[in-house]
């Protein structure tokens, strides 16, 4: 089973959902805002790919954070920030077993999700 995490109005999430549907891959969508995100799930992602790969420093949510929250980040603080503000997480996050993909990369989806 493929789990797709994100927010429904995000263009990147829409693109990933459409690709999964067109590829006829069964998946479950987890809305960060509606369904929340468990700390253990985020910690699993961080362990697999690193917090720097998950933290979206380009988005509006990041720019709206106080400078004190953005400064001197550690892994623990980044996890806390992403749990408090799930829109700080790069989207989408696709999880299939131990495989975790972040962002839209259709070629990578093709290579890793059809296997």
ROMARPA-883309 format. One record per atom (N, C-alpha, C): residue number from 0; atom name; x, y, z. Coordinates in nm, 3 decimals. Layout:
N
rec nr:NUM, atom:CA, X:X, Y:Y, Z:Z $
...
//
This chain:
115
rec nr:0, atom:N, X:0.085, Y:-0.119, Z:0.000 $
rec nr:0, atom:CA, X:0.000, Y:0.000, Z:0.000 $
rec nr:0, atom:C, X:0.089, Y:0.124, Z:0.000 $
rec nr:1, atom:N, X:0.047, Y:0.221, Z:-0.074 $
rec nr:1, atom:CA, X:0.117, Y:0.349, Z:-0.082 $
rec nr:1, atom:C, X:0.040, Y:0.450, Z:0.002 $
rec nr:2, atom:N, X:0.114, Y:0.521, Z:0.086 $
rec nr:2, atom:CA, X:0.056, Y:0.630, Z:0.165 $
rec nr:2, atom:C, X:0.108, Y:0.761, Z:0.109 $
rec nr:3, atom:N, X:0.016, Y:0.851, Z:0.079 $
rec nr:3, atom:CA, X:0.049, Y:0.982, Z:0.026 $
rec nr:3, atom:C, X:0.010, Y:1.086, Z:0.130 $
rec nr:4, atom:N, X:0.106, Y:1.166, Z:0.173 $
rec nr:4, atom:CA, X:0.084, Y:1.267, Z:0.276 $
rec nr:4, atom:C, X:0.095, Y:1.406, Z:0.216 $
rec nr:5, atom:N, X:0.008, Y:1.496, Z:0.260 $
rec nr:5, atom:CA, X:0.013, Y:1.633, Z:0.213 $
rec nr:5, atom:C, X:-0.114, Y:1.707, Z:0.248 $
rec nr:6, atom:N, X:-0.142, Y:1.810, Z:0.172 $
rec nr:6, atom:CA, X:-0.266, Y:1.886, Z:0.187 $
rec nr:6, atom:C, X:-0.335, Y:1.888, Z:0.050 $
rec nr:7, atom:N, X:-0.467, Y:1.876, Z:0.048 $
rec nr:7, atom:CA, X:-0.536, Y:1.856, Z:-0.080 $
rec nr:7, atom:C, X:-0.526, Y:1.973, Z:-0.178 $
rec nr:8, atom:N, X:-0.508, Y:2.094, Z:-0.130 $
rec nr:8, atom:CA, X:-0.506, Y:2.208, Z:-0.222 $
rec nr:8, atom:C, X:-0.365, Y:2.242, Z:-0.273 $
rec nr:9, atom:N, X:-0.268, Y:2.160, Z:-0.241 $
rec nr:9, atom:CA, X:-0.130, Y:2.180, Z:-0.286 $
rec nr:9, atom:C, X:-0.115, Y:2.126, Z:-0.429 $
rec nr:10, atom:N, X:-0.061, Y:2.208, Z:-0.519 $
rec nr:10, atom:CA, X:-0.043, Y:2.166, Z:-0.658 $
rec nr:10, atom:C, X:0.045, Y:2.042, Z:-0.671 $
rec nr:11, atom:N, X:0.151, Y:2.035, Z:-0.591 $
rec nr:11, atom:CA, X:0.240, Y:1.919, Z:-0.596 $
rec nr:11, atom:C, X:0.169, Y:1.792, Z:-0.553 $
rec nr:12, atom:N, X:0.086, Y:1.803, Z:-0.451 $
rec nr:12, atom:CA, X:0.010, Y:1.688, Z:-0.403 $
rec nr:12, atom:C, X:-0.091, Y:1.646, Z:-0.509 $
rec nr:13, atom:N, X:-0.157, Y:1.741, Z:-0.570 $
rec nr:13, atom:CA, X:-0.252, Y:1.709, Z:-0.677 $
rec nr:13, atom:C, X:-0.184, Y:1.635, Z:-0.792 $
rec nr:14, atom:N, X:-0.066, Y:1.681, Z:-0.828 $
rec nr:14, atom:CA, X:0.008, Y:1.619, Z:-0.938 $
rec nr:14, atom:C, X:0.044, Y:1.474, Z:-0.901 $
rec nr:15, atom:N, X:0.090, Y:1.453, Z:-0.779 $
rec nr:15, atom:CA, X:0.126, Y:1.317, Z:-0.734 $
rec nr:15, atom:C, X:0.003, Y:1.227, Z:-0.728 $
rec nr:16, atom:N, X:-0.109, Y:1.280, Z:-0.677 $
rec nr:16, atom:CA, X:-0.232, Y:1.201, Z:-0.670 $
rec nr:16, atom:C, X:-0.278, Y:1.161, Z:-0.810 $
rec nr:17, atom:N, X:-0.270, Y:1.254, Z:-0.902 $
rec nr:17, atom:CA, X:-0.312, Y:1.226, Z:-1.040 $
rec nr:17, atom:C, X:-0.222, Y:1.119, Z:-1.102 $
rec nr:18, atom:N, X:-0.090, Y:1.129, Z:-1.077 $
rec nr:18, atom:CA, X:0.002, Y:1.030, Z:-1.131 $
rec nr:18, atom:C, X:-0.030, Y:0.892, Z:-1.075 $
rec nr:19, atom:N, X:-0.052, Y:0.883, Z:-0.943 $
rec nr:19, atom:CA, X:-0.084, Y:0.755, Z:-0.881 $
rec nr:19, atom:C, X:-0.213, Y:0.697, Z:-0.937 $
rec nr:20, atom:N, X:-0.314, Y:0.781, Z:-0.956 $
rec nr:20, atom:CA, X:-0.441, Y:0.735, Z:-1.012 $
rec nr:20, atom:C, X:-0.423, Y:0.687, Z:-1.157 $
rec nr:21, atom:N, X:-0.350, Y:0.764, Z:-1.237 $
rec nr:21, atom:CA, X:-0.327, Y:0.725, Z:-1.376 $
rec nr:21, atom:C, X:-0.245, Y:0.597, Z:-1.386 $
rec nr:22, atom:N, X:-0.155, Y:0.577, Z:-1.290 $
rec nr:22, atom:CA, X:-0.073, Y:0.455, Z:-1.287 $
rec nr:22, atom:C, X:-0.148, Y:0.338, Z:-1.225 $
rec nr:23, atom:N, X:-0.271, Y:0.366, Z:-1.182 $
rec nr:23, atom:CA, X:-0.357, Y:0.265, Z:-1.120 $
rec nr:23, atom:C, X:-0.291, Y:0.200, Z:-1.000 $
rec nr:24, atom:N, X:-0.224, Y:0.283, Z:-0.919 $
rec nr:24, atom:CA, X:-0.161, Y:0.235, Z:-0.796 $
rec nr:24, atom:C, X:-0.251, Y:0.269, Z:-0.677 $
rec nr:25, atom:N, X:-0.287, Y:0.168, Z:-0.602 $
rec nr:25, atom:CA, X:-0.371, Y:0.188, Z:-0.485 $
rec nr:25, atom:C, X:-0.295, Y:0.269, Z:-0.382 $
rec nr:26, atom:N, X:-0.360, Y:0.371, Z:-0.332 $
rec nr:26, atom:CA, X:-0.295, Y:0.456, Z:-0.231 $
rec nr:26, atom:C, X:-0.398, Y:0.512, Z:-0.135 $
rec nr:27, atom:N, X:-0.346, Y:0.555, Z:-0.022 $
rec nr:27, atom:CA, X:-0.429, Y:0.620, Z:0.080 $
rec nr:27, atom:C, X:-0.375, Y:0.760, Z:0.101 $
rec nr:28, atom:N, X:-0.464, Y:0.858, Z:0.102 $
rec nr:28, atom:CA, X:-0.423, Y:0.997, Z:0.121 $
rec nr:28, atom:C, X:-0.440, Y:1.037, Z:0.267 $
rec nr:29, atom:N, X:-0.335, Y:1.099, Z:0.323 $
rec nr:29, atom:CA, X:-0.338, Y:1.151, Z:0.459 $
rec nr:29, atom:C, X:-0.324, Y:1.303, Z:0.453 $
rec nr:30, atom:N, X:-0.428, Y:1.371, Z:0.491 $
rec nr:30, atom:CA, X:-0.428, Y:1.517, Z:0.492 $
rec nr:30, atom:C, X:-0.363, Y:1.564, Z:0.623 $
rec nr:31, atom:N, X:-0.250, Y:1.633, Z:0.612 $
rec nr:31, atom:CA, X:-0.180, Y:1.681, Z:0.731 $
rec nr:31, atom:C, X:-0.272, Y:1.760, Z:0.823 $
rec nr:32, atom:N, X:-0.353, Y:1.846, Z:0.765 $
rec nr:32, atom:CA, X:-0.438, Y:1.933, Z:0.847 $
rec nr:32, atom:C, X:-0.555, Y:1.856, Z:0.909 $
rec nr:33, atom:N, X:-0.619, Y:1.773, Z:0.831 $
rec nr:33, atom:CA, X:-0.738, Y:1.703, Z:0.876 $
rec nr:33, atom:C, X:-0.705, Y:1.580, Z:0.961 $
rec nr:34, atom:N, X:-0.608, Y:1.502, Z:0.914 $
rec nr:34, atom:CA, X:-0.574, Y:1.376, Z:0.980 $
rec nr:34, atom:C, X:-0.461, Y:1.389, Z:1.082 $
rec nr:35, atom:N, X:-0.389, Y:1.501, Z:1.076 $
rec nr:35, atom:CA, X:-0.275, Y:1.518, Z:1.164 $
rec nr:35, atom:C, X:-0.155, Y:1.435, Z:1.118 $
rec nr:36, atom:N, X:-0.052, Y:1.437, Z:1.199 $
rec nr:36, atom:CA, X:0.069, Y:1.362, Z:1.171 $
rec nr:36, atom:C, X:0.128, Y:1.317, Z:1.303 $
rec nr:37, atom:N, X:0.154, Y:1.190, Z:1.314 $
rec nr:37, atom:CA, X:0.210, Y:1.136, Z:1.437 $
rec nr:37, atom:C, X:0.360, Y:1.162, Z:1.442 $
rec nr:38, atom:N, X:0.408, Y:1.190, Z:1.563 $
rec nr:38, atom:CA, X:0.551, Y:1.213, Z:1.584 $
rec nr:38, atom:C, X:0.634, Y:1.094, Z:1.534 $
rec nr:39, atom:N, X:0.588, Y:0.973, Z:1.562 $
rec nr:39, atom:CA, X:0.667, Y:0.854, Z:1.522 $
rec nr:39, atom:C, X:0.678, Y:0.844, Z:1.370 $
rec nr:40, atom:N, X:0.576, Y:0.888, Z:1.298 $
rec nr:40, atom:CA, X:0.582, Y:0.887, Z:1.151 $
rec nr:40, atom:C, X:0.687, Y:0.986, Z:1.104 $
rec nr:41, atom:N, X:0.682, Y:1.107, Z:1.156 $
rec nr:41, atom:CA, X:0.779, Y:1.210, Z:1.118 $
rec nr:41, atom:C, X:0.921, Y:1.167, Z:1.157 $
rec nr:42, atom:N, X:0.937, Y:1.109, Z:1.273 $
rec nr:42, atom:CA, X:1.069, Y:1.063, Z:1.315 $
rec nr:42, atom:C, X:1.122, Y:0.953, Z:1.223 $
rec nr:43, atom:N, X:1.033, Y:0.866, Z:1.174 $
rec nr:43, atom:CA, X:1.073, Y:0.761, Z:1.080 $
rec nr:43, atom:C, X:1.124, Y:0.825, Z:0.951 $
rec nr:44, atom:N, X:1.053, Y:0.927, Z:0.902 $
rec nr:44, atom:CA, X:1.097, Y:0.995, Z:0.781 $
rec nr:44, atom:C, X:1.232, Y:1.062, Z:0.802 $
rec nr:45, atom:N, X:1.246, Y:1.130, Z:0.916 $
rec nr:45, atom:CA, X:1.371, Y:1.200, Z:0.945 $
rec nr:45, atom:C, X:1.486, Y:1.100, Z:0.952 $
rec nr:46, atom:N, X:1.463, Y:0.987, Z:1.014 $
rec nr:46, atom:CA, X:1.568, Y:0.885, Z:1.023 $
rec nr:46, atom:C, X:1.607, Y:0.834, Z:0.884 $
rec nr:47, atom:N, X:1.508, Y:0.821, Z:0.796 $
rec nr:47, atom:CA, X:1.533, Y:0.767, Z:0.662 $
rec nr:47, atom:C, X:1.598, Y:0.868, Z:0.568 $
rec nr:48, atom:N, X:1.553, Y:0.993, Z:0.570 $
rec nr:48, atom:CA, X:1.602, Y:1.088, Z:0.469 $
rec nr:48, atom:C, X:1.659, Y:1.218, Z:0.526 $
rec nr:49, atom:N, X:1.646, Y:1.238, Z:0.657 $
rec nr:49, atom:CA, X:1.700, Y:1.359, Z:0.720 $
rec nr:49, atom:C, X:1.599, Y:1.472, Z:0.728 $
rec nr:50, atom:N, X:1.608, Y:1.549, Z:0.835 $
rec nr:50, atom:CA, X:1.511, Y:1.657, Z:0.855 $
rec nr:50, atom:C, X:1.529, Y:1.769, Z:0.753 $
rec nr:51, atom:N, X:1.653, Y:1.788, Z:0.707 $
rec nr:51, atom:CA, X:1.678, Y:1.894, Z:0.610 $
rec nr:51, atom:C, X:1.605, Y:1.869, Z:0.478 $
rec nr:52, atom:N, X:1.591, Y:1.740, Z:0.442 $
rec nr:52, atom:CA, X:1.522, Y:1.706, Z:0.318 $
rec nr:52, atom:C, X:1.371, Y:1.724, Z:0.331 $
rec nr:53, atom:N, X:1.320, Y:1.720, Z:0.453 $
rec nr:53, atom:CA, X:1.176, Y:1.733, Z:0.476 $
rec nr:53, atom:C, X:1.130, Y:1.875, Z:0.499 $
rec nr:54, atom:N, X:1.216, Y:1.958, Z:0.553 $
rec nr:54, atom:CA, X:1.177, Y:2.094, Z:0.590 $
rec nr:54, atom:C, X:1.174, Y:2.185, Z:0.468 $
rec nr:55, atom:N, X:1.057, Y:2.241, Z:0.440 $
rec nr:55, atom:CA, X:1.040, Y:2.330, Z:0.325 $
rec nr:55, atom:C, X:1.073, Y:2.473, Z:0.367 $
rec nr:56, atom:N, X:1.189, Y:2.518, Z:0.329 $
rec nr:56, atom:CA, X:1.233, Y:2.653, Z:0.364 $
rec nr:56, atom:C, X:1.198, Y:2.756, Z:0.256 $
rec nr:57, atom:N, X:1.126, Y:2.713, Z:0.153 $
rec nr:57, atom:CA, X:1.089, Y:2.804, Z:0.044 $
rec nr:57, atom:C, X:0.946, Y:2.856, Z:0.054 $
rec nr:58, atom:N, X:0.865, Y:2.791, Z:0.135 $
rec nr:58, atom:CA, X:0.724, Y:2.823, Z:0.137 $
rec nr:58, atom:C, X:0.685, Y:2.938, Z:0.227 $
rec nr:59, atom:N, X:0.561, Y:2.977, Z:0.214 $
rec nr:59, atom:CA, X:0.504, Y:3.085, Z:0.294 $
rec nr:59, atom:C, X:0.507, Y:3.053, Z:0.442 $
rec nr:60, atom:N, X:0.479, Y:2.929, Z:0.477 $
rec nr:60, atom:CA, X:0.477, Y:2.891, Z:0.619 $
rec nr:60, atom:C, X:0.612, Y:2.918, Z:0.684 $
rec nr:61, atom:N, X:0.720, Y:2.888, Z:0.614 $
rec nr:61, atom:CA, X:0.855, Y:2.912, Z:0.666 $
rec nr:61, atom:C, X:0.880, Y:3.061, Z:0.682 $
rec nr:62, atom:N, X:0.844, Y:3.138, Z:0.581 $
rec nr:62, atom:CA, X:0.869, Y:3.283, Z:0.586 $
rec nr:62, atom:C, X:0.787, Y:3.352, Z:0.694 $
rec nr:63, atom:N, X:0.674, Y:3.293, Z:0.730 $
rec nr:63, atom:CA, X:0.590, Y:3.354, Z:0.833 $
rec nr:63, atom:C, X:0.635, Y:3.321, Z:0.975 $
rec nr:64, atom:N, X:0.727, Y:3.226, Z:0.989 $
rec nr:64, atom:CA, X:0.777, Y:3.192, Z:1.122 $
rec nr:64, atom:C, X:0.861, Y:3.307, Z:1.177 $
rec nr:65, atom:N, X:0.855, Y:3.328, Z:1.307 $
rec nr:65, atom:CA, X:0.945, Y:3.427, Z:1.367 $
rec nr:65, atom:C, X:1.091, Y:3.387, Z:1.343 $
rec nr:66, atom:N, X:1.177, Y:3.485, Z:1.330 $
rec nr:66, atom:CA, X:1.319, Y:3.460, Z:1.306 $
rec nr:66, atom:C, X:1.378, Y:3.369, Z:1.414 $
rec nr:67, atom:N, X:1.333, Y:3.384, Z:1.536 $
rec nr:67, atom:CA, X:1.385, Y:3.302, Z:1.646 $
rec nr:67, atom:C, X:1.357, Y:3.153, Z:1.622 $
rec nr:68, atom:N, X:1.243, Y:3.121, Z:1.560 $
rec nr:68, atom:CA, X:1.210, Y:2.981, Z:1.531 $
rec nr:68, atom:C, X:1.293, Y:2.926, Z:1.416 $
rec nr:69, atom:N, X:1.334, Y:3.013, Z:1.326 $
rec nr:69, atom:CA, X:1.410, Y:2.969, Z:1.208 $
rec nr:69, atom:C, X:1.560, Y:2.957, Z:1.236 $
rec nr:70, atom:N, X:1.606, Y:3.021, Z:1.340 $
rec nr:70, atom:CA, X:1.749, Y:3.027, Z:1.369 $
rec nr:70, atom:C, X:1.796, Y:2.904, Z:1.447 $
rec nr:71, atom:N, X:1.918, Y:2.863, Z:1.421 $
rec nr:71, atom:CA, X:1.986, Y:2.758, Z:1.498 $
rec nr:71, atom:C, X:1.902, Y:2.631, Z:1.513 $
rec nr:72, atom:N, X:1.850, Y:2.583, Z:1.402 $
rec nr:72, atom:CA, X:1.767, Y:2.463, Z:1.406 $
rec nr:72, atom:C, X:1.849, Y:2.338, Z:1.436 $
rec nr:73, atom:N, X:1.790, Y:2.253, Z:1.516 $
rec nr:73, atom:CA, X:1.844, Y:2.120, Z:1.541 $
rec nr:73, atom:C, X:1.740, Y:2.021, Z:1.489 $
rec nr:74, atom:N, X:1.775, Y:1.896, Z:1.483 $
rec nr:74, atom:CA, X:1.680, Y:1.795, Z:1.439 $
rec nr:74, atom:C, X:1.556, Y:1.795, Z:1.528 $
rec nr:75, atom:N, X:1.576, Y:1.798, Z:1.659 $
rec nr:75, atom:CA, X:1.463, Y:1.795, Z:1.753 $
rec nr:75, atom:C, X:1.372, Y:1.916, Z:1.734 $
rec nr:76, atom:N, X:1.432, Y:2.033, Z:1.719 $
rec nr:76, atom:CA, X:1.352, Y:2.155, Z:1.702 $
rec nr:76, atom:C, X:1.280, Y:2.154, Z:1.568 $
rec nr:77, atom:N, X:1.346, Y:2.106, Z:1.465 $
rec nr:77, atom:CA, X:1.282, Y:2.098, Z:1.333 $
rec nr:77, atom:C, X:1.162, Y:2.004, Z:1.337 $
rec nr:78, atom:N, X:1.176, Y:1.890, Z:1.405 $
rec nr:78, atom:CA, X:1.064, Y:1.797, Z:1.419 $
rec nr:78, atom:C, X:0.949, Y:1.864, Z:1.492 $
rec nr:79, atom:N, X:0.978, Y:1.935, Z:1.601 $
rec nr:79, atom:CA, X:0.873, Y:2.005, Z:1.675 $
rec nr:79, atom:C, X:0.803, Y:2.108, Z:1.586 $
rec nr:80, atom:N, X:0.881, Y:2.184, Z:1.510 $
rec nr:80, atom:CA, X:0.822, Y:2.285, Z:1.421 $
rec nr:80, atom:C, X:0.733, Y:2.221, Z:1.315 $
rec nr:81, atom:N, X:0.779, Y:2.110, Z:1.257 $
rec nr:81, atom:CA, X:0.700, Y:2.045, Z:1.152 $
rec nr:81, atom:C, X:0.572, Y:1.983, Z:1.210 $
rec nr:82, atom:N, X:0.577, Y:1.937, Z:1.333 $
rec nr:82, atom:CA, X:0.456, Y:1.884, Z:1.396 $
rec nr:82, atom:C, X:0.358, Y:1.996, Z:1.430 $
rec nr:83, atom:N, X:0.412, Y:2.111, Z:1.473 $
rec nr:83, atom:CA, X:0.327, Y:2.226, Z:1.504 $
rec nr:83, atom:C, X:0.268, Y:2.288, Z:1.378 $
rec nr:84, atom:N, X:0.345, Y:2.284, Z:1.269 $
rec nr:84, atom:CA, X:0.307, Y:2.345, Z:1.141 $
rec nr:84, atom:C, X:0.334, Y:2.246, Z:1.029 $
rec nr:85, atom:N, X:0.245, Y:2.151, Z:1.006 $
rec nr:85, atom:CA, X:0.272, Y:2.049, Z:0.904 $
rec nr:85, atom:C, X:0.294, Y:2.103, Z:0.764 $
rec nr:86, atom:N, X:0.251, Y:2.226, Z:0.737 $
rec nr:86, atom:CA, X:0.276, Y:2.283, Z:0.605 $
rec nr:86, atom:C, X:0.424, Y:2.318, Z:0.586 $
rec nr:87, atom:N, X:0.505, Y:2.303, Z:0.689 $
rec nr:87, atom:CA, X:0.649, Y:2.320, Z:0.676 $
rec nr:87, atom:C, X:0.715, Y:2.198, Z:0.612 $
rec nr:88, atom:N, X:0.640, Y:2.090, Z:0.598 $
rec nr:88, atom:CA, X:0.694, Y:1.969, Z:0.540 $
rec nr:88, atom:C, X:0.682, Y:1.976, Z:0.388 $
rec nr:89, atom:N, X:0.792, Y:1.946, Z:0.319 $
rec nr:89, atom:CA, X:0.788, Y:1.943, Z:0.173 $
rec nr:89, atom:C, X:0.684, Y:1.841, Z:0.131 $
rec nr:90, atom:N, X:0.612, Y:1.875, Z:0.025 $
rec nr:90, atom:CA, X:0.503, Y:1.790, Z:-0.019 $
rec nr:90, atom:C, X:0.519, Y:1.752, Z:-0.165 $
rec nr:91, atom:N, X:0.461, Y:1.638, Z:-0.195 $
rec nr:91, atom:CA, X:0.403, Y:1.537, Z:-0.107 $
rec nr:91, atom:C, X:0.512, Y:1.448, Z:-0.048 $
rec nr:92, atom:N, X:0.473, Y:1.373, Z:0.055 $
rec nr:92, atom:CA, X:0.557, Y:1.266, Z:0.105 $
rec nr:92, atom:C, X:0.485, Y:1.137, Z:0.068 $
rec nr:93, atom:N, X:0.555, Y:1.050, Z:-0.002 $
rec nr:93, atom:CA, X:0.498, Y:0.922, Z:-0.042 $
rec nr:93, atom:C, X:0.578, Y:0.813, Z:0.028 $
rec nr:94, atom:N, X:0.504, Y:0.726, Z:0.095 $
rec nr:94, atom:CA, X:0.567, Y:0.618, Z:0.169 $
rec nr:94, atom:C, X:0.511, Y:0.485, Z:0.120 $
rec nr:95, atom:N, X:0.602, Y:0.397, Z:0.082 $
rec nr:95, atom:CA, X:0.565, Y:0.262, Z:0.040 $
rec nr:95, atom:C, X:0.667, Y:0.169, Z:0.105 $
rec nr:96, atom:N, X:0.625, Y:0.103, Z:0.211 $
rec nr:96, atom:CA, X:0.719, Y:0.021, Z:0.286 $
rec nr:96, atom:C, X:0.828, Y:0.109, Z:0.344 $
rec nr:97, atom:N, X:0.953, Y:0.076, Z:0.315 $
rec nr:97, atom:CA, X:1.066, Y:0.155, Z:0.364 $
rec nr:97, atom:C, X:1.105, Y:0.266, Z:0.268 $
rec nr:98, atom:N, X:1.039, Y:0.271, Z:0.154 $
rec nr:98, atom:CA, X:1.067, Y:0.371, Z:0.051 $
rec nr:98, atom:C, X:0.992, Y:0.500, Z:0.084 $
rec nr:99, atom:N, X:1.067, Y:0.610, Z:0.097 $
rec nr:99, atom:CA, X:1.007, Y:0.741, Z:0.126 $
rec nr:99, atom:C, X:1.054, Y:0.839, Z:0.020 $
rec nr:100, atom:N, X:0.956, Y:0.897, Z:-0.051 $
rec nr:100, atom:CA, X:0.984, Y:0.994, Z:-0.156 $
rec nr:100, atom:C, X:0.925, Y:1.128, Z:-0.116 $
rec nr:101, atom:N, X:1.000, Y:1.235, Z:-0.138 $
rec nr:101, atom:CA, X:0.953, Y:1.369, Z:-0.103 $
rec nr:101, atom:C, X:0.956, Y:1.456, Z:-0.226 $
rec nr:102, atom:N, X:0.845, Y:1.526, Z:-0.248 $
rec nr:102, atom:CA, X:0.835, Y:1.613, Z:-0.365 $
rec nr:102, atom:C, X:0.785, Y:1.538, Z:-0.486 $
rec nr:103, atom:N, X:0.768, Y:1.611, Z:-0.595 $
rec nr:103, atom:CA, X:0.719, Y:1.552, Z:-0.719 $
rec nr:103, atom:C, X:0.838, Y:1.521, Z:-0.809 $
rec nr:104, atom:N, X:0.855, Y:1.393, Z:-0.837 $
rec nr:104, atom:CA, X:0.959, Y:1.348, Z:-0.928 $
rec nr:104, atom:C, X:0.901, Y:1.228, Z:-1.000 $
rec nr:105, atom:N, X:0.832, Y:1.254, Z:-1.110 $
rec nr:105, atom:CA, X:0.757, Y:1.150, Z:-1.180 $
rec nr:105, atom:C, X:0.846, Y:1.036, Z:-1.231 $
rec nr:106, atom:N, X:0.968, Y:1.067, Z:-1.272 $
rec nr:106, atom:CA, X:1.059, Y:0.962, Z:-1.316 $
rec nr:106, atom:C, X:1.096, Y:0.870, Z:-1.200 $
rec nr:107, atom:N, X:1.118, Y:0.930, Z:-1.085 $
rec nr:107, atom:CA, X:1.150, Y:0.850, Z:-0.966 $
rec nr:107, atom:C, X:1.028, Y:0.768, Z:-0.923 $
rec nr:108, atom:N, X:0.911, Y:0.828, Z:-0.930 $
rec nr:108, atom:CA, X:0.789, Y:0.752, Z:-0.900 $
rec nr:108, atom:C, X:0.782, Y:0.628, Z:-0.989 $
rec nr:109, atom:N, X:0.803, Y:0.650, Z:-1.119 $
rec nr:109, atom:CA, X:0.796, Y:0.540, Z:-1.215 $
rec nr:109, atom:C, X:0.896, Y:0.431, Z:-1.179 $
rec nr:110, atom:N, X:1.016, Y:0.470, Z:-1.144 $
rec nr:110, atom:CA, X:1.121, Y:0.373, Z:-1.114 $
rec nr:110, atom:C, X:1.099, Y:0.301, Z:-0.981 $
rec nr:111, atom:N, X:1.050, Y:0.373, Z:-0.881 $
rec nr:111, atom:CA, X:1.047, Y:0.315, Z:-0.747 $
rec nr:111, atom:C, X:0.910, Y:0.266, Z:-0.701 $
rec nr:112, atom:N, X:0.804, Y:0.318, Z:-0.758 $
rec nr:112, atom:CA, X:0.671, Y:0.279, Z:-0.710 $
rec nr:112, atom:C, X:0.609, Y:0.168, Z:-0.790 $
rec nr:113, atom:N, X:0.656, Y:0.142, Z:-0.908 $
rec nr:113, atom:CA, X:0.602, Y:0.033, Z:-0.990 $
rec nr:113, atom:C, X:0.670, Y:-0.100, Z:-0.957 $
rec nr:114, atom:N, X:0.778, Y:-0.093, Z:-0.885 $
rec nr:114, atom:CA, X:0.855, Y:-0.216, Z:-0.856 $
rec nr:114, atom:C, X:0.778, Y:-0.313, Z:-0.770 $
//
